[in-house]
Amino acid sequence: MSSDFPALRDEILRLKKERNAVILAHNYQRDEVQDIADHVGDSLELSRTAAKIDCEVIVFCGVHFMAESASILSPDKTVLLPETEAGCPMADMISVDAPRPVRTSFPGFANPPAYVYPPEFTLKAIKRQYPGVPVVAYVNTTAEVKAESDICCTSANVVKVIESLPGDTVICIPDKNLSLWAARNSTKKVIAWDGYCNIHERATPEDVVRAKEEHPGALVMAHPECRLDVLESADHVTSTSGMLRFAGSSAAKEFIVGTEIGLMHRLRKENPEKTFYPLRRDMVCPNMKKTTLRSVASALRENRYVIKVPESVRLPAKQALDRMLAVS
C-alpha cells in the first residue's frame, strides 16, 4: 500500500462530509477505490442508488457513460468523474449521427484492437435500414445513444427487455456478444451491432479449458460480454452483480471468474472462505484503473470533472431507462 494512502483517505472522508457527497465505485475499480466508496456495484445499480440518497455531490468512480447515467437520474446533483479520460471503447463504437472519435491504442497491452467504422455506421442509419424496429440500448452507451433508443437494458435483464417489446425483431446495440447471448435465449430475431468490449473479447474457449484443467473443482462464471463460444463453455453466465450472488449462494468453494479482474476484490471480501481465480490475468480495463485515491480527492477538492447531461438529451434518455425499469 502506498504510504500516502492513509492521508488521502482522511482527506477524502473530510471533503465528502464537507460537500455532502456520496462516492460510488464500479466493481472494476482499483481495490483501494472500492474500499473508500460508500457504494460499490454495477453502473446502473449505483446511479439508481445515488438518486435515492440525500446528497449534493456524486463522485462516480467509473467511466464516462456511467457518470452520464448518474446525471440523467439525478439532474439536481453535481456529478463528478474523477478522471475525465476514463472512457469506454465499446460505448465509442456507436454514435447517433456521425462516428465518434474511437480509441485505437491501449497502453500496456500487446496487439491492441483498433476500431474504425465508416460514416454509414450510425444509429440513425441502422434505424433507417430497419424502420419501426425497436432499439434496445445497453446501458454501456452514451447519453445521446440512449436518447435515440426506445429502451435500455443491462447484461442481467437484456432477455426480459427484448421479450417485453412488440413485434418479432429488435435492434440490440452496441455489444454483439451480449446480443448473440440474448438471441440464443429469446424468441425474437435480434439485429446485432458489431461492437464489443475489448477486455471480455480477449477470453477464448481455450482459456476456459486451461482454467478448468488448472482448477478442476472450480465453477466458471462468465459475463455475457464474453464471446458466445466462451459463454457456452461456462457453468454460469451472468452480470457482475449476478456473479456476486451466485458465488455467495453456491455450495462450490472455487470459482473461475470470466470478467474484469476488479470484481475479484469484492468476491473475496464477501466470500473469504472461498477461492477465486481469473479466467485470464490480463482482463484488466485500463480506463477503469485510471481512477485513484488521488484523483478522487482532487475531484472533491477542485470540483472536477463535472458531468452534466443537457435536458434535451437527458429527458429522452431517462425515458429509455424508465421503460427498462418498468419491465424489470
Wavefront OBJ file of the C-alpha trace (Angstrom):
o trace
v 0.000 0.000 0.000
v 1.273 3.472 -0.878
v 2.486 5.487 2.113
v 0.172 8.391 1.229
v -2.999 6.244 1.219
v -3.945 6.968 4.868
v -3.612 10.727 4.360
v -5.621 10.586 1.124
v -8.329 8.512 2.772
v -8.586 11.025 5.612
v -8.808 13.935 3.168
v -11.473 12.188 1.093
v -13.581 11.444 4.166
v -13.276 15.060 5.330
v -14.122 16.528 1.921
v -17.003 14.106 1.472
v -18.563 15.290 4.712
v -17.967 18.972 3.927
v -19.553 18.692 0.495
v -22.384 16.314 1.439
v -21.076 13.905 -1.179
v -21.520 10.218 -1.897
v -18.772 8.145 -3.526
v -19.756 5.418 -5.972
v -17.289 2.835 -7.291
v -17.849 0.345 -10.061
v -16.975 -3.294 -9.419
v -13.980 -2.969 -11.773
v -12.297 -0.118 -9.902
v -8.976 -0.421 -8.066
v -9.207 -2.209 -4.720
v -8.416 0.905 -2.679
v -11.016 2.963 -4.555
v -13.681 0.335 -3.874
v -12.700 0.387 -0.202
v -13.198 4.171 0.118
v -16.574 4.145 -1.657
v -19.958 4.407 0.031
v -21.444 2.043 -2.542
v -19.837 -0.487 -4.904
v -21.749 -2.150 -7.717
v -22.592 -2.117 -11.404
v -23.174 1.166 -13.203
v -26.956 1.404 -13.296
v -27.344 -0.027 -9.799
v -25.058 2.730 -8.494
v -26.854 5.525 -10.345
v -30.223 4.359 -9.052
v -28.818 4.202 -5.517
v -27.402 7.725 -5.746
v -30.723 9.090 -6.996
v -32.343 7.980 -3.723
v -29.647 9.404 -1.438
v -29.922 12.844 0.155
v -26.659 14.312 -1.100
v -25.459 17.283 -3.135
v -22.499 15.702 -4.919
v -21.995 12.321 -6.567
v -18.410 11.206 -7.185
v -18.629 8.413 -9.745
v -15.515 6.254 -9.831
v -16.073 4.595 -13.187
v -16.113 5.649 -16.828
v -17.815 8.485 -18.674
v -21.116 6.871 -19.637
v -21.656 5.822 -16.008
v -21.346 9.402 -14.771
v -23.765 10.400 -17.524
v -26.303 7.875 -16.229
v -25.965 9.394 -12.756
v -26.589 12.845 -14.237
v -29.636 11.537 -16.127
v -31.195 10.141 -12.946
v -30.007 12.908 -10.579
v -30.200 16.176 -12.583
v -30.202 18.381 -9.484
v -26.991 16.900 -8.085
v -23.423 17.683 -9.079
v -21.874 14.603 -10.709
v -18.091 14.379 -10.718
v -15.965 11.973 -12.770
v -12.510 11.892 -11.131
v -10.714 11.021 -14.385
v -12.015 12.829 -17.459
v -10.127 10.462 -19.791
v -11.832 7.373 -18.342
v -13.871 6.320 -21.354
v -15.343 3.113 -22.746
v -14.157 1.848 -26.151
v -17.358 -0.144 -26.614
v -19.535 2.908 -25.962
v -17.394 4.754 -28.509
v -18.259 2.181 -31.174
v -21.686 3.651 -31.821
v -22.860 7.204 -32.412
v -26.172 8.787 -33.305
v -25.273 10.867 -36.360
v -21.545 10.666 -37.008
v -18.733 8.368 -35.940
v -17.328 9.247 -32.545
v -13.568 9.569 -32.058
v -12.594 5.979 -31.321
v -9.672 4.960 -29.140
v -7.268 2.818 -31.139
v -4.491 2.323 -28.590
v -4.463 0.643 -25.218
v -1.143 1.250 -23.424
v 0.228 -1.768 -21.644
v -1.418 -4.378 -23.853
v 0.184 -6.262 -26.719
v -1.631 -6.296 -30.072
v -4.442 -3.928 -29.030
v -7.581 -3.962 -31.156
v -8.359 -0.974 -33.363
v -11.879 0.171 -34.135
v -12.633 2.034 -37.334
v -16.218 2.409 -38.514
v -17.220 4.103 -41.788
v -19.670 7.056 -41.680
v -22.713 4.924 -42.518
v -22.336 3.016 -39.250
v -24.539 5.242 -37.094
v -27.611 4.562 -35.019
v -29.811 6.696 -37.246
v -28.552 4.797 -40.295
v -29.488 1.394 -38.891
v -32.882 2.755 -37.802
v -33.493 3.881 -41.386
v -32.473 0.427 -42.589
v -34.987 -1.238 -40.229
v -37.861 1.268 -39.878
v -40.152 0.677 -36.944
v -37.915 -1.949 -35.313
v -37.371 -1.051 -31.632
v -33.831 -0.255 -30.488
v -32.540 -1.779 -27.254
v -29.524 0.138 -25.951
v -27.157 -1.493 -23.492
v -26.503 0.858 -20.570
v -22.867 0.877 -21.744
v -23.684 3.644 -24.225
v -23.549 7.429 -24.289
v -26.467 9.563 -23.161
v -27.044 10.628 -26.776
v -27.387 6.998 -27.918
v -29.767 6.215 -25.050
v -31.859 9.234 -26.034
v -32.169 7.929 -29.601
v -33.162 4.429 -28.419
v -36.515 3.010 -27.403
v -35.431 1.243 -24.239
v -32.278 0.402 -22.305
v -31.087 -2.920 -20.912
v -28.392 -4.315 -18.661
v -26.449 -7.540 -19.015
v -28.782 -9.015 -16.402
v -32.148 -8.083 -17.915
v -31.478 -7.956 -21.668
v -33.613 -11.025 -22.462
v -36.517 -9.805 -20.335
v -36.360 -6.377 -22.001
v -36.259 -7.843 -25.509
v -39.174 -10.154 -24.773
v -41.244 -7.218 -23.499
v -41.199 -5.423 -26.858
v -43.833 -5.740 -29.599
v -43.041 -7.484 -32.866
v -40.665 -10.326 -33.620
v -37.488 -8.305 -34.258
v -35.317 -5.917 -32.231
v -32.105 -3.977 -32.817
v -29.648 -4.529 -29.960
v -26.707 -2.145 -29.551
v -23.737 -1.966 -29.247
v -22.353 -5.276 -27.877
v -22.551 -8.117 -30.386
v -21.681 -10.691 -27.720
v -24.493 -9.626 -25.408
v -26.806 -9.527 -28.428
v -25.879 -13.054 -29.520
v -26.396 -14.338 -25.991
v -29.779 -12.614 -25.835
v -30.767 -14.058 -29.225
v -29.819 -17.533 -28.025
v -32.180 -17.136 -25.068
v -35.010 -15.194 -26.719
v -37.807 -15.935 -29.161
v -37.062 -12.692 -31.025
v -34.847 -12.058 -34.020
v -32.006 -9.854 -32.793
v -30.196 -7.494 -35.158
v -26.802 -7.043 -33.504
v -24.415 -4.114 -33.747
v -20.788 -5.100 -34.355
v -19.386 -3.671 -31.129
v -17.675 -5.364 -28.219
v -15.727 -4.909 -25.003
v -12.060 -5.348 -25.829
v -11.414 -6.795 -22.356
v -14.089 -9.501 -22.443
v -13.491 -10.201 -26.133
v -9.987 -11.491 -25.465
v -11.254 -14.511 -23.491
v -11.393 -17.704 -25.581
v -12.741 -21.256 -25.157
v -9.120 -22.373 -24.846
v -8.817 -20.139 -21.777
v -11.802 -21.926 -20.240
v -10.272 -25.347 -20.954
v -6.939 -24.283 -19.491
v -8.532 -22.758 -16.386
v -10.615 -25.875 -15.750
v -7.539 -28.056 -16.103
v -5.674 -25.889 -13.592
v -8.620 -25.740 -11.192
v -10.740 -28.850 -11.824
v -13.046 -28.245 -8.862
v -13.917 -24.668 -9.796
v -17.099 -23.398 -11.467
v -16.707 -20.990 -14.384
v -18.679 -17.745 -14.183
v -18.695 -15.693 -17.394
v -20.016 -12.238 -18.191
v -22.301 -12.059 -21.266
v -19.915 -9.522 -22.824
v -17.673 -12.545 -23.476
v -17.783 -14.341 -26.818
v -20.623 -16.814 -27.323
v -18.238 -19.779 -27.569
v -16.868 -18.820 -24.144
v -20.340 -18.467 -22.668
v -21.303 -21.907 -23.971
v -18.349 -23.361 -22.054
v -19.197 -21.635 -18.774
v -21.089 -23.103 -15.821
v -22.947 -19.855 -15.138
v -23.452 -16.776 -17.354
v -24.404 -13.613 -15.516
v -23.673 -9.958 -14.785
v -21.164 -8.775 -12.175
v -23.942 -8.478 -9.582
v -25.128 -11.921 -10.624
v -21.650 -13.333 -10.074
v -21.617 -11.933 -6.554
v -24.990 -13.509 -5.807
v -24.067 -16.829 -7.405
v -20.739 -17.098 -5.597
v -22.410 -16.268 -2.303
v -25.220 -18.801 -2.632
v -23.385 -21.662 -4.343
v -22.113 -24.625 -2.358
v -18.971 -24.594 -4.509
v -15.754 -23.382 -2.900
v -13.787 -22.421 -6.009
v -14.703 -20.197 -8.947
v -13.095 -19.103 -12.202
v -14.115 -15.505 -12.900
v -14.663 -14.549 -16.534
v -14.822 -10.776 -16.295
v -12.600 -7.792 -15.498
v -10.389 -8.726 -12.564
v -11.521 -5.805 -10.402
v -14.523 -7.904 -9.361
v -12.170 -10.352 -7.636
v -11.650 -7.884 -4.772
v -15.315 -7.785 -3.815
v -15.811 -11.510 -4.427
v -13.005 -12.289 -1.998
v -14.171 -9.751 0.593
v -17.722 -11.095 0.604
v -16.678 -14.762 0.457
v -13.465 -15.108 2.490
v -13.915 -18.872 2.794
v -13.972 -19.328 -0.990
v -11.273 -19.110 -3.669
v -11.468 -17.150 -6.924
v -9.248 -17.386 -9.999
v -9.261 -15.033 -13.010
v -10.131 -16.632 -16.340
v -7.314 -14.538 -17.773
v -4.962 -12.369 -15.749
v -4.895 -9.709 -18.464
v -8.634 -8.986 -18.284
v -7.800 -5.529 -16.963
v -9.605 -2.407 -18.174
v -7.086 0.466 -18.312
v -9.905 3.019 -18.267
v -11.409 1.588 -15.091
v -7.989 1.637 -13.467
v -7.358 5.332 -14.229
v -9.190 6.435 -11.079
v -7.007 6.627 -7.980
v -7.472 7.897 -4.443
v -5.534 10.987 -5.510
v -7.968 11.718 -8.339
v -10.966 11.135 -6.048
v -9.536 13.650 -3.577
v -8.847 16.127 -6.400
v -12.391 15.736 -7.709
v -13.842 16.686 -4.326
v -11.306 19.397 -3.606
v -11.411 21.107 -7.029
v -14.946 20.145 -8.131
v -13.676 18.288 -11.186
v -14.760 16.945 -13.627
v -18.447 17.911 -13.729
v -20.639 15.715 -15.954
v -23.937 17.355 -16.876
v -26.294 15.903 -19.486
v -28.327 18.659 -21.203
v -32.095 18.447 -20.759
v -32.697 17.910 -24.471
v -30.749 14.660 -24.185
v -31.466 13.792 -20.561
v -35.244 13.584 -20.853
v -35.437 11.072 -23.762
v -32.501 9.117 -22.305
v -34.312 8.926 -18.956
v -37.427 7.735 -20.762
v -35.442 4.832 -22.237
v -34.107 3.975 -18.765
v -37.546 4.318 -17.176
v -39.053 1.947 -19.721
v -36.436 -0.622 -18.806
v -37.059 -0.168 -15.091
v -40.781 -0.652 -15.655
v -40.026 -4.024 -17.272
v -37.580 -5.058 -14.561
l 1 2 3 4 5 6 7 8 9 10 11 12 13 14 15 16 17 18 19 20 21 22 23 24 25 26 27 28 29 30 31 32 33 34 35 36 37 38 39 40 41 42 43 44 45 46 47 48 49 50 51 52 53 54 55 56 57 58 59 60 61 62 63 64 65 66 67 68 69 70 71 72 73 74 75 76 77 78 79 80 81 82 83 84 85 86 87 88 89 90 91 92 93 94 95 96 97 98 99 100 101 102 103 104 105 106 107 108 109 110 111 112 113 114 115 116 117 118 119 120 121 122 123 124 125 126 127 128 129 130 131 132 133 134 135 136 137 138 139 140 141 142 143 144 145 146 147 148 149 150 151 152 153 154 155 156 157 158 159 160 161 162 163 164 165 166 167 168 169 170 171 172 173 174 175 176 177 178 179 180 181 182 183 184 185 186 187 188 189 190 191 192 193 194 195 196 197 198 199 200 201 202 203 204 205 206 207 208 209 210 211 212 213 214 215 216 217 218 219 220 221 222 223 224 225 226 227 228 229 230 231 232 233 234 235 236 237 238 239 240 241 242 243 244 245 246 247 248 249 250 251 252 253 254 255 256 257 258 259 260 261 262 263 264 265 266 267 268 269 270 271 272 273 274 275 276 277 278 279 280 281 282 283 284 285 286 287 288 289 290 291 292 293 294 295 296 297 298 299 300 301 302 303 304 305 306 307 308 309 310 311 312 313 314 315 316 317 318 319 320 321 322 323 324 325 326 327 328
